[in-house]
C-alpha cells in the first residue's frame, strides 16, 4: 500500500463551511484511488471556513502522475444540506511530488465534481485522454451556465440571467459585498428621505440650499469642487483629471461647425488662435454623440440635453482654460458661441450645460460602455470558452470578480424603465440606447489601449495630466506582467495561432462585444505573441485601471450637483445677456433629482471592505514557480508606483489618486 497525503482548504467566505460528508477520488496516469470519505477527525471544525485539514488516502500501488481529483458532498445523517466553498486541495504523493488542485468553487449539490491539477496546460498540451475529456466536459457545462443575451440591439451582449441568484454562485457577490452594497444604497436614500429631499419636485431657490443635501456626504475633493466649481481653471482641470479624462484632443484645425473668430476670442498670453493651434496649445472636446437627441422628461417636465463643442487653451502658466463654448453642433443665430468675456451668468450657464452633457457622455460611453459592458464581455467569453487549467483563465479570472452581478444590477437599477437614468437623467429612456449605439459604432481598438489613445488624441505633452502620467505607468506594469506570464507559456506565434480556446475567446469578444464591426480594429483572431499580450493587457487594464479612473471620483466631482447636473430644465440661452442667478436656479435639476443623483454617485464611488487591489491574488490559480515569481515582481512594481504617486500627490492642491494601484481594484465590482 502507498499513502497520499491530502490537505483540503476551505475558503474564508461567510457560509463557506460544511458539516456534510466530503468524498474524494484521486485520478492519475496509472490508475485511480477508491472513492473515499474524508473522515472529519476534527468534527464540525474539519471543513470550517478558513480551515485546512489533513487526510491520508491509501492505494494498493502508485497512481503515477496525478491528473485530477473528484470531489462530492453528501448529506450526512440527514442533517440540513449546506453549501461548501472549497478553495484548493494539495496532494503529496509517495514519490514526494506535490500536486495543487485549485478549486474556488461552491459545492452545494450531491454531484461529483472534477478538478484538474494546477499546472497550466493549453489545449494542445492536454494529451492524456482523461484530461481532454475533463476539459471538454467543463466547457460544455460552462456554455450552459454562462449564456449570451441581447439586452438591446446595437450594444454589447451580456450574461443571460433572471436575477443574481440565477448566476453561478462563484460569480455572485460575497455576503460581505452584498450586505455593504445594499446598506449603502438604502442608508443614503433614507437619510435624504428624512430631510424630505427625495420627494420634492420643486426647483432650488438658493444655491446655498443645495448644501443641505451635500452636507450628508462629503470628501476632501467634493468640498474643493463646491468651492471652485465656477472657476475656469477647475473646469479645464477636470478634462485632464476628473472622471472623464479621455474626451480632450489636440486641435490643429477648427471643425467646420465651430466658427470661432479671432476678433471675438480672448487668448491668454496675447497671441493669435492660428498660432496657438500650430504650437499645439489648443484643445477640443466634442460631444457629438448627444446631437439631436430628445431629452428624457423628469418629474413630468421637459428637459434639455445639449451636444456642445468646447475649445480650450494651454496657457503660459500651464493651465487648461476654456476659451469658447458652442452648445449645439450646428452654428446658427440662435446658437451663439460663448466666451469668458461674456457676462458672468452667460458664461457660467454655458459651462453648466457642458458639465451636464459631460455627465451623460461620461456615464453612458466612457463609464458604462467602455468599462462595465466590455469587461462583462471579456468575462463571459472567458467563462464560456476557456477552462480552469488554461493559463489565460488563471491570468484573467481574478479580473472578472463581481462584474457579472454588478452589471446585472446596473441594468436593473440604473438603465431599466424604472431605473435612475429613466427617472431622473436627461439622457435616459430612448436617448440612452441611442448614445450607447453611437458610441459603440465609433469605438476603436486604439482608444482602448492607453498608449495608442494618448498618441492618437495628441495629448502626450499636456502639463499636469496625471491620468496620463499614472495610467501609462500602470499600463506598462500590466503589459510587462502579461508579457512575462504569457511568454512563459507561448514560445512562438504558431502556438498562439493553434490555441483554439484562446482564439475562441478572442472571436467571441469581437462578435458579442463589438458586434462583428471590422471598422473598430478589434482583433478577430490573434496571430502573434505581441498581439496576444497587447489584447490581454487591454482586457485587464479596462476592468482595473481604466474603470478606477472613470468611476472612483464620481462623488468627488459630481457630489456637488451644480458641477455635474444630471439634467437641466430650461433650454440654453439663444441670445446673450438674458441670464441671471434666478435663470440658473430654474435650469438646475429639482430637489429630488439632485438628491437621487448624489445618492447614486455616492453608492458608485463607495469602496467595499472586501476590495482586492490590482495585482493581489488571494485565489492561487497559478502553482508553478515561474508565474508565481512573476506575480511577486508585479506586486513589487505596483508598490513602487503607488509610493511615487503618493509622494507626488503631497505637493498637489487636488491629489490624483484614481490610478494609484492601492486604489485600483482588480475588476469592475461597483
C-alpha positions as a printed Julia matrix, in Angstrom:
670×3 Matrix{Float64}:
   0.0    0.0     0.0
   1.09   3.58   -0.66
  -0.23   6.69    1.06
  -1.13  10.05   -0.42
  -1.2   13.0     1.98
  -4.23  15.18    1.18
  -4.77  18.69    2.54
  -8.18  20.26    1.97
  -8.57  24.02    2.31
 -11.97  25.6     2.92
 -12.26  29.18    1.73
 -12.63  32.06    4.13
 -16.09  33.14    2.95
 -19.23  33.63    5.01
 -21.33  30.49    4.73
 -18.45  28.52    3.24
 -18.29  25.87    6.0
 -19.91  22.45    5.78
 -20.7   19.6     8.17
 -21.68  17.36    5.27
 -19.72  14.29    4.21
 -16.87  15.05    1.77
 -15.6   12.29   -0.53
 -12.53  12.31   -2.75
 -11.03  10.24   -5.56
  -7.51  10.7    -6.9
  -7.01  10.03  -10.62
  -3.58   9.57  -12.17
  -1.97   8.33  -15.36
  -1.56   4.81  -13.91
  -4.83   4.37  -12.05
  -7.23   5.86   -9.54
  -7.97   5.59   -5.84
 -11.2    4.4    -4.32
 -13.98   6.88   -3.74
 -13.0    7.67   -0.14
 -14.72   9.52    2.67
 -12.53  12.19    4.24
 -13.42  11.37    7.84
 -13.95  14.57    9.88
 -11.36  13.91   12.55
 -11.83  17.48   13.84
 -15.59  17.07   13.91
 -17.59  20.12   12.87
 -14.34  22.11   12.6
 -12.93  19.93    9.81
 -14.39  21.96    6.94
 -14.89  25.23    8.8
 -14.29  28.36    6.74
 -10.63  29.28    6.64
  -9.69  25.83    7.95
  -7.14  23.4     6.48
  -7.47  19.7     7.27
  -5.1   16.79    6.53
  -6.03  13.24    5.48
  -4.38  10.1     4.17
  -5.65   8.32    1.1
  -4.26   4.79    0.66
  -3.9    2.95   -2.65
  -2.56  -0.53   -3.5
   0.01   0.97   -5.91
   1.19   4.35   -7.13
  -1.26   6.21   -9.37
   1.5    7.74  -11.5
   1.29  11.44  -12.3
  -1.91  12.88  -10.8
  -4.26  14.39  -13.37
  -7.39  15.29  -11.47
  -9.44  14.76   -8.35
 -13.12  14.1    -7.92
 -14.97  15.7    -5.02
 -18.54  15.34   -3.88
 -20.52  16.39   -0.83
 -23.2   14.14    0.65
 -25.81  14.91    3.26
 -24.62  13.21    6.46
 -27.22  11.74    8.84
 -29.93  13.7     7.01
 -28.91  16.98    8.64
 -29.56  20.23    6.86
 -27.94  20.46    3.44
 -25.33  23.19    3.24
 -23.05  24.73    0.63
 -19.29  24.37    0.88
 -16.7   26.71   -0.57
 -13.6   24.65   -1.29
 -10.58  26.78   -2.14
  -7.92  24.21   -3.01
  -6.63  20.7    -2.39
  -2.95  19.78   -2.07
  -1.79  16.19   -2.53
   1.68  14.88   -1.7
   2.47  11.63   -3.48
   4.52   8.75   -2.03
   7.24   9.73   -4.51
   7.49  13.13   -2.8
   5.8   15.19   -5.54
   3.29  17.87   -4.53
   0.19  18.42   -6.68
  -2.03  21.5    -6.35
  -5.7   21.49   -7.3
  -7.2   24.99   -7.38
 -10.97  24.86   -6.9
 -12.51  28.13   -5.65
 -15.99  26.81   -6.19
 -19.17  26.49   -4.19
 -20.32  22.87   -3.98
 -23.95  22.75   -2.94
 -25.29  19.62   -4.65
 -24.57  15.89   -4.32
 -22.96  15.57   -7.75
 -19.36  14.52   -8.4
 -17.16  17.44   -9.47
 -13.83  17.07  -11.24
 -10.89  19.44  -10.73
  -7.65  19.42  -12.69
  -4.15  19.56  -11.28
  -2.99  23.17  -11.26
  -0.13  23.11  -13.79
  -1.34  25.31  -16.64
  -1.98  23.49  -19.92
  -3.02  24.91  -23.27
  -5.44  22.84  -25.29
  -2.7   21.17  -27.37
  -0.67  20.39  -24.24
  -3.51  18.32  -22.78
  -2.52  14.99  -24.32
  -3.94  12.47  -21.84
  -7.4   11.22  -22.8
  -8.77  11.77  -19.27
  -7.53  15.36  -19.29
  -9.04  16.09  -22.7
 -12.35  14.56  -21.69
 -12.45  16.57  -18.44
 -11.64  19.73  -20.37
 -14.47  19.13  -22.83
 -16.98  18.37  -20.08
 -16.04  21.51  -18.17
 -16.57  23.75  -21.18
 -19.82  22.01  -22.06
 -21.16  22.81  -18.6
 -19.86  26.37  -18.75
 -21.69  27.0   -22.01
 -24.88  26.07  -20.17
 -24.1   28.19  -17.11
 -22.97  31.31  -19.0
 -25.21  32.21  -21.92
 -25.22  35.31  -24.07
 -28.19  37.65  -24.02
 -29.12  40.66  -26.18
 -30.26  43.38  -23.77
 -30.79  45.9   -26.58
 -29.89  45.84  -30.25
 -26.72  47.69  -31.13
 -24.95  47.42  -27.76
 -22.64  44.73  -26.35
 -24.25  41.45  -25.35
 -24.41  40.42  -21.71
 -24.94  37.43  -19.43
 -28.37  35.8   -19.59
 -29.81  35.66  -16.08
 -33.15  36.24  -14.4
 -31.71  37.64  -11.18
 -28.46  37.48   -9.18
 -29.47  34.16   -7.63
 -29.6   32.66  -11.12
 -25.92  33.37  -11.61
 -23.46  30.61  -10.7
 -22.56  31.18   -7.09
 -18.84  31.67   -7.82
 -19.52  34.92   -9.69
 -22.05  36.4    -7.27
 -21.32  38.96   -4.6
 -19.97  37.64   -1.33
 -22.19  38.02    1.73
 -19.99  40.95    2.8
 -20.19  42.69   -0.56
 -23.95  42.26   -0.86
 -24.63  43.43    2.69
 -22.49  46.54    2.37
 -23.81  47.4    -1.11
 -27.45  47.13   -0.01
 -26.79  49.08    3.18
 -25.03  51.93    1.36
 -27.85  52.15   -1.18
 -30.65  52.18    1.42
 -28.91  54.29    4.06
 -28.14  57.1     1.64
 -31.7   57.37    0.4
 -33.12  57.02    3.93
 -31.06  59.95    5.19
 -32.19  62.12    2.27
 -35.78  60.95    2.73
 -35.8   62.03    6.37
 -34.92  65.54    5.2
 -37.81  65.45    2.73
 -35.44  65.79   -0.21
 -36.33  62.67   -2.19
 -39.97  63.66   -2.79
 -39.69  67.37   -3.51
 -40.19  68.25   -7.17
 -39.56  71.93   -6.54
 -36.61  73.82   -8.0
 -33.86  75.19   -5.82
 -34.36  78.82   -4.8
 -30.86  79.44   -3.41
 -27.57  77.87   -4.39
 -26.6   77.6    -0.72
 -29.64  75.39   -0.05
 -28.05  72.63   -2.12
 -25.59  72.27    0.7
 -28.22  70.61    2.9
 -28.04  67.59    0.6
 -24.3   67.84    0.14
 -23.54  68.01    3.88
 -24.67  64.4     4.35
 -21.75  63.0     2.34
 -18.51  64.86    1.71
 -14.95  64.11    0.63
 -11.97  66.48    0.53
 -12.22  66.73   -3.27
 -16.01  67.17   -3.26
 -15.54  70.08   -0.85
 -12.91  71.54   -3.17
 -15.37  71.13   -6.04
 -18.04  73.05   -4.12
 -15.62  75.93   -3.58
 -14.15  76.09   -7.09
 -16.83  74.8    -9.48
 -17.39  78.19  -11.11
 -13.72  78.73  -11.94
 -12.45  78.31  -15.49
  -9.22  76.68  -14.33
 -11.13  73.99  -12.44
 -13.46  73.48  -15.41
 -10.42  72.81  -17.61
  -8.65  70.72  -14.98
 -11.49  68.21  -14.94
 -10.85  67.33  -18.59
  -7.43  66.1   -17.51
  -8.01  64.56  -14.1
 -11.75  64.4   -13.47
 -13.94  61.38  -14.17
 -13.91  61.87  -17.95
 -10.25  62.31  -18.87
 -10.46  60.81  -22.38
 -12.52  63.47  -24.2
  -9.86  66.07  -24.77
  -7.86  66.07  -28.0
  -5.37  68.43  -29.6
  -6.94  70.77  -32.17
  -4.82  71.78  -35.17
  -7.76  72.94  -37.3
 -11.13  74.19  -36.09
 -14.11  71.97  -37.03
 -16.21  73.47  -39.79
 -19.23  73.62  -37.48
 -17.41  75.66  -34.81
 -16.84  79.11  -36.39
 -14.74  80.74  -33.69
 -13.24  84.01  -34.97
 -10.02  85.75  -33.95
 -11.76  89.06  -33.2
 -14.11  87.5   -30.62
 -11.81  85.2   -28.75
  -9.58  86.17  -25.84
  -6.39  84.14  -25.52
  -4.09  84.04  -22.55
  -0.68  85.41  -23.49
  -1.91  87.9   -26.13
  -1.41  85.56  -29.07
  -3.35  84.52  -32.15
  -5.59  81.45  -32.31
  -3.99  80.13  -35.5
  -0.53  80.48  -33.98
  -1.61  78.71  -30.8
  -3.12  75.86  -32.8
   0.12  75.4   -34.7
   2.06  75.39  -31.44
  -0.22  72.63  -30.13
  -1.73  74.73  -27.35
  -5.4   74.45  -28.4
  -7.62  71.52  -27.44
 -11.14  70.45  -28.36
 -13.9   68.47  -26.65
 -16.77  67.44  -28.92
 -19.99  65.93  -27.53
 -21.35  64.89  -30.91
 -22.76  61.61  -29.53
 -25.51  63.68  -27.9
 -26.54  65.59  -31.01
 -30.22  65.71  -31.95
 -31.49  63.61  -29.05
 -34.85  64.19  -27.44
 -34.17  64.66  -23.75
 -35.87  62.34  -21.33
 -38.64  64.06  -19.27
 -38.09  64.21  -15.5
 -40.84  64.78  -12.92
 -43.21  65.15  -15.86
 -41.25  68.17  -17.14
 -39.37  68.65  -20.39
 -35.58  68.54  -20.01
 -32.7   69.7   -22.19
 -29.59  67.89  -23.37
 -27.04  69.71  -25.49
 -24.18  68.47  -27.72
 -21.53  71.12  -27.08
 -18.2   71.93  -28.64
 -15.6   73.26  -26.22
 -12.31  74.93  -27.1
  -9.52  75.13  -24.51
  -6.08  76.71  -24.39
  -2.95  75.62  -22.57
  -1.87  78.9   -21.04
   1.71  80.09  -20.49
   1.39  79.11  -16.8
   0.4   75.55  -17.82
  -3.29  75.74  -17.0
  -6.0   74.42  -19.31
  -8.57  77.2   -19.74
 -11.86  77.19  -21.7
 -11.88  79.92  -24.34
 -15.05  79.18  -26.36
 -18.24  77.1   -25.99
 -20.92  76.36  -28.58
 -23.82  74.4   -27.06
 -25.26  72.84  -30.24
 -23.46  71.16  -33.1
 -24.8   73.3   -35.93
 -23.92  77.02  -35.95
 -26.93  79.34  -36.12
 -28.09  82.78  -34.99
 -29.85  81.22  -32.0
 -26.78  79.14  -31.13
 -24.22  81.72  -30.04
 -20.63  80.95  -29.2
 -19.95  81.88  -25.59
 -16.66  83.33  -24.38
 -15.14  84.07  -20.96
 -15.56  87.78  -21.76
 -19.37  87.4   -21.81
 -21.46  88.28  -18.76
 -20.9   86.2   -15.62
 -24.06  84.13  -15.95
 -23.95  83.75  -19.73
 -20.52  82.13  -19.39
 -21.42  80.16  -16.25
 -24.61  78.82  -17.86
 -22.64  77.71  -20.92
 -20.27  75.79  -18.66
 -23.19  74.25  -16.73
 -24.69  72.92  -19.98
 -21.3   71.46  -20.89
 -20.93  69.82  -17.47
 -24.41  68.31  -17.8
 -23.54  66.96  -21.26
 -20.32  65.61  -19.8
 -22.34  63.68  -17.2
 -24.19  61.84  -19.98
 -21.12  61.26  -22.16
 -19.13  60.05  -19.19
 -21.74  57.8   -17.61
 -23.01  56.11  -20.77
 -20.0   55.97  -23.07
 -16.84  56.36  -21.01
 -18.03  54.53  -17.89
 -20.88  52.12  -18.71
 -19.94  51.08  -22.25
 -16.15  51.31  -22.28
 -15.53  49.67  -18.9
 -18.59  47.87  -17.48
 -20.11  46.39  -20.62
 -16.79  45.48  -22.23
 -15.48  43.92  -19.0
 -18.61  41.77  -18.92
 -17.98  40.6   -22.48
 -14.38  39.72  -21.63
 -15.62  37.77  -18.58
 -18.47  35.85  -20.23
 -16.29  34.89  -23.18
 -13.58  33.68  -20.79
 -16.02  31.63  -18.72
 -17.63  30.06  -21.79
 -14.51  29.26  -23.78
 -11.5   28.8   -21.53
 -11.16  26.01  -18.93
  -9.66  26.49  -15.47
  -6.43  24.74  -16.41
  -5.64  27.18  -19.23
  -3.0   29.86  -18.43
  -5.32  32.55  -19.84
  -8.05  31.56  -17.38
  -5.62  31.63  -14.47
  -4.4   35.06  -15.53
  -7.8   36.65  -16.18
 -10.25  35.1   -13.71
  -9.31  37.46  -10.82
 -10.14  40.35  -13.15
 -13.75  39.19  -13.58
 -14.7   39.19   -9.87
 -18.25  40.52   -9.21
 -18.5   42.0   -12.73
 -21.49  39.93  -13.83
 -23.6   40.77  -10.78
 -22.76  44.47  -10.65
 -23.66  44.78  -14.33
 -26.94  42.96  -13.79
 -27.71  45.46  -11.01
 -26.72  48.36  -13.28
 -29.22  47.19  -15.88
 -31.87  46.71  -13.2
 -31.41  49.85  -11.12
 -29.85  52.37  -13.47
 -30.88  51.92  -17.1
 -34.15  49.92  -16.88
 -37.58  51.52  -17.28
 -37.74  52.08  -13.53
 -34.03  52.87  -13.15
 -32.29  56.08  -12.17
 -31.5   57.22  -15.72
 -35.08  56.77  -16.9
 -36.5   58.53  -13.86
 -34.04  61.37  -13.35
 -31.48  61.87  -16.15
 -31.95  63.86  -19.35
 -30.07  61.11  -21.22
 -32.37  58.32  -20.01
 -35.05  56.49  -21.99
 -34.67  56.35  -25.77
 -31.72  58.74  -25.69
 -29.74  56.28  -23.56
 -29.79  53.43  -26.05
 -29.05  55.82  -28.92
 -25.99  57.19  -27.12
 -24.73  53.66  -26.43
 -25.27  52.61  -30.07
 -23.49  55.68  -31.43
 -20.63  55.25  -29.01
 -20.13  51.57  -29.81
 -20.25  52.22  -33.56
 -17.35  54.67  -33.19
 -15.25  52.81  -30.64
 -11.77  51.78  -31.77
  -9.2   49.33  -30.5
  -6.62  52.11  -30.27
  -8.89  54.12  -27.96
  -8.97  51.15  -25.55
  -5.17  50.86  -25.46
  -3.92  53.76  -23.39
  -0.57  54.44  -25.08
  -2.25  54.45  -28.51
  -5.13  56.59  -27.26
  -2.83  59.23  -25.75
  -0.88  59.45  -29.01
  -4.0   59.5   -31.19
  -5.53  62.36  -29.19
  -2.26  64.28  -29.33
  -2.05  64.79  -25.58
   1.42  63.37  -24.91
   2.79  66.65  -23.53
  -0.19  68.37  -21.88
   1.1   69.5   -18.47
  -0.48  68.31  -15.21
  -2.23  65.37  -16.92
  -1.93  62.9   -14.05
  -4.4   60.46  -15.59
  -1.97  60.06  -18.47
   1.18  60.02  -16.36
  -0.05  57.42  -13.85
  -2.08  55.48  -16.4
   0.81  54.94  -18.8
   2.98  53.64  -15.97
   0.19  51.36  -14.82
  -0.37  50.13  -18.39
   3.33  49.39  -18.74
   3.36  47.44  -15.46
   0.37  45.34  -16.54
   1.85  44.83  -20.01
   5.17  43.67  -18.58
   3.35  41.26  -16.25
   1.16  39.84  -19.02
   4.16  39.57  -21.35
   6.04  37.58  -18.72
   3.19  35.21  -17.86
   2.05  34.5   -21.41
   5.61  34.49  -22.73
   6.33  31.67  -20.31
   3.65  29.52  -21.97
   3.75  30.72  -25.6
   7.18  30.47  -27.23
   6.12  31.15  -30.81
   3.45  32.81  -32.92
   2.44  29.38  -34.21
   1.43  28.3   -30.7
  -0.82  31.36  -30.41
  -2.46  30.55  -33.72
  -3.13  26.9   -32.9
  -4.66  27.55  -29.45
  -8.32  27.14  -30.34
  -9.57  28.15  -26.88
  -7.6   31.41  -26.94
  -8.88  32.12  -30.45
 -12.48  31.4   -29.5
 -12.18  33.8   -26.55
 -10.97  36.48  -28.96
 -13.55  35.87  -31.69
 -16.42  35.79  -29.17
 -15.33  39.2   -27.87
 -15.31  40.55  -31.42
 -18.75  39.09  -32.11
 -20.58  39.75  -28.84
 -18.73  42.81  -27.59
 -18.16  44.75  -30.79
 -20.97  43.16  -32.83
 -18.54  42.0   -35.54
 -17.78  45.56  -36.67
 -14.42  45.36  -38.51
 -14.0   49.17  -38.52
 -13.33  49.04  -34.77
  -9.93  47.46  -35.37
 -10.67  44.92  -32.64
  -8.82  41.68  -33.44
 -11.0   38.85  -34.72
  -8.15  36.46  -34.04
  -4.66  36.62  -32.57
  -1.7   35.67  -34.76
   1.41  36.7   -32.82
   2.62  36.67  -29.23
   2.84  40.52  -29.07
  -0.73  40.8   -30.42
  -1.94  38.44  -27.71
  -0.05  40.28  -24.96
  -1.46  43.65  -26.01
  -5.04  42.35  -26.26
  -4.93  40.67  -22.84
  -3.32  43.79  -21.34
  -6.18  45.86  -22.74
  -8.74  43.5   -21.18
  -7.1   43.67  -17.73
  -6.5   47.43  -17.88
 -10.07  48.15  -18.98
 -11.58  46.47  -15.92
  -9.0   47.72  -13.43
  -7.06  50.95  -14.05
  -9.41  52.48  -16.62
 -12.52  51.65  -14.61
 -10.97  53.17  -11.49
 -10.09  56.34  -13.41
 -13.66  56.89  -14.61
 -15.54  55.53  -11.61
 -13.86  56.24   -8.29
 -14.06  60.03   -8.47
 -17.75  60.24   -9.32
 -18.78  61.67   -5.98
 -15.65  63.82   -5.73
 -16.69  65.73   -8.85
 -20.42  65.01   -9.01
 -21.42  65.19   -5.35
 -21.78  68.96   -5.61
 -24.65  68.94   -8.13
 -24.06  72.31   -9.88
 -20.73  70.94  -11.13
 -22.38  67.86  -12.7
 -26.14  68.28  -13.24
 -27.79  65.02  -14.32
 -30.47  67.01  -16.13
 -31.39  70.62  -16.96
 -34.9   72.06  -17.03
 -34.64  75.17  -19.23
 -33.19  75.47  -22.73
 -29.85  77.23  -23.15
 -29.92  80.96  -23.88
 -30.33  81.76  -27.56
 -29.15  85.33  -27.16
 -26.59  86.79  -24.83
 -27.41  88.96  -21.85
 -30.6   87.13  -20.83
 -29.32  85.01  -17.94
 -29.14  85.59  -14.2
 -28.76  83.66  -10.96
 -32.53  83.1   -10.99
 -32.3   81.64  -14.52
 -29.53  79.31  -13.4
 -31.53  78.04  -10.4
 -34.58  77.41  -12.57
 -32.4   75.49  -15.03
 -30.74  73.21  -12.48
 -32.46  69.92  -11.54
 -35.27  69.79   -8.98
 -34.58  68.96   -5.35
 -35.48  65.25   -5.66
 -33.41  64.82   -8.83
 -30.44  66.38   -7.06
 -30.87  64.05   -4.07
 -31.21  60.95   -6.26
 -28.17  61.86   -8.34
 -25.99  62.46   -5.32
 -27.09  59.2    -3.67
 -26.26  57.21   -6.82
 -22.86  58.81   -7.2
 -22.07  58.12   -3.56
 -23.05  54.46   -3.97
 -20.98  54.06   -7.14
 -17.92  55.62   -5.51
 -18.03  53.6    -2.28
 -15.26  51.06   -1.82
 -16.26  47.7    -0.32
 -14.38  46.27    2.66
 -13.58  43.15    0.58
 -11.9   45.3    -2.06
  -8.99  43.47   -3.75
  -6.31  45.85   -5.1
  -4.77  45.35   -8.52
  -2.12  42.63   -8.51
  -3.3   40.93   -5.32
  -4.5   37.38   -6.0
  -5.96  35.71   -2.88
  -7.06  32.78   -5.05
  -3.92  30.89   -6.05
  -4.68  29.7    -9.57
  -1.02  29.56  -10.63
   1.1   26.98   -8.84
   4.3   26.82  -10.94
   7.37  28.63   -9.67
   7.91  30.95  -12.66
   4.45  32.58  -12.84
   4.33  32.82   -9.04
   7.63  34.72   -9.1
   6.26  36.99  -11.82
   3.24  37.79   -9.66
   5.58  38.81   -6.85
   7.55  41.03   -9.22
   4.33  42.61  -10.49
   3.24  43.36   -6.94
   6.63  44.92   -6.19
   6.42  47.16   -9.25
   2.93  48.29   -8.24
   4.19  49.08   -4.74
   6.88  51.36   -6.2
   4.36  53.11   -8.46
   1.92  53.61   -5.58
   4.64  55.12   -3.41
   5.68  57.53   -6.18
   2.08  58.66   -6.74
   1.6   59.3    -3.02
   4.77  61.43   -2.89
   3.63  63.42   -5.96
   0.15  63.94   -4.5
   1.52  65.57   -1.36
   2.5   68.56   -3.46
  -0.8   68.88   -5.33
  -3.71  71.13   -4.41
  -6.03  68.44   -5.76
  -4.42  64.98   -5.4
  -4.91  62.47   -8.21
  -5.29  59.0    -6.7
  -7.53  57.12   -9.14
  -4.62  55.32  -10.82
  -2.79  54.57   -7.58
  -2.51  50.75   -7.6
  -3.58  50.71   -3.95
  -6.86  52.38   -5.0
  -7.4   50.37   -8.2
  -9.46  47.2    -7.87
  -8.64  44.06   -9.85
 -12.03  44.08  -11.55
 -15.25  46.0   -12.17
 -17.08  45.48   -8.88
 -19.05  48.7    -8.43
